[in-house]
Amino acid sequence: MNVGSLDYRVFHAVDEFAGDYKWLAHATYVFETIGVVLYAAAVVVLWLATEPGEERRWKTAALSGAASAGLALLINQAIAQIWHRPRPYETHRQVYHLTKSHDPSFPSDHAS
């Protein structure tokens, strides 16, 4: 089986599911949109959770999380410069989609 045909079949299965359950597609879209803000807020809360003189594990966790997310996004940008993969709705115009993003679909910032 060709990877392209498998990719196409999986994409269309997900697209049909999203078309049938639009409420779930919209809920997922809202979560992925506010998820970045929630992640940033969690980093700030972890940083501020450590009172002066206490063990620094929350500050270390906050800094580690922010650094790993930043590094992952930097690597994604480097890969995207080398290998541009259009988003599925750009190559399959008739599909259901919620976003108008023109970032490459690979690598995924959200998955990183």
Sequence and secondary structure as in RCSB ss.txt:
>XXXX:A:sequence
MNVGSLDYRVFHAVDEFAGDYKWLAHATYVFETIGVVLYAAAVVVLWLATEPGEERRWKTAALSGAASAGLALLI
NQAIAQIWHRPRPYETHRQVYHLTKSHDPSFPSDHAS
>XXXX:A:secstr
  HHHHHHHHHHHHHHHHHHTHHHHHHHHHHHHHHHHHHHHHHHHHHHTS TTS SHHHHHHHHHHHHHHHHHHH
HHHHHHH  B  HHHHSTTS       S SBS TTT 
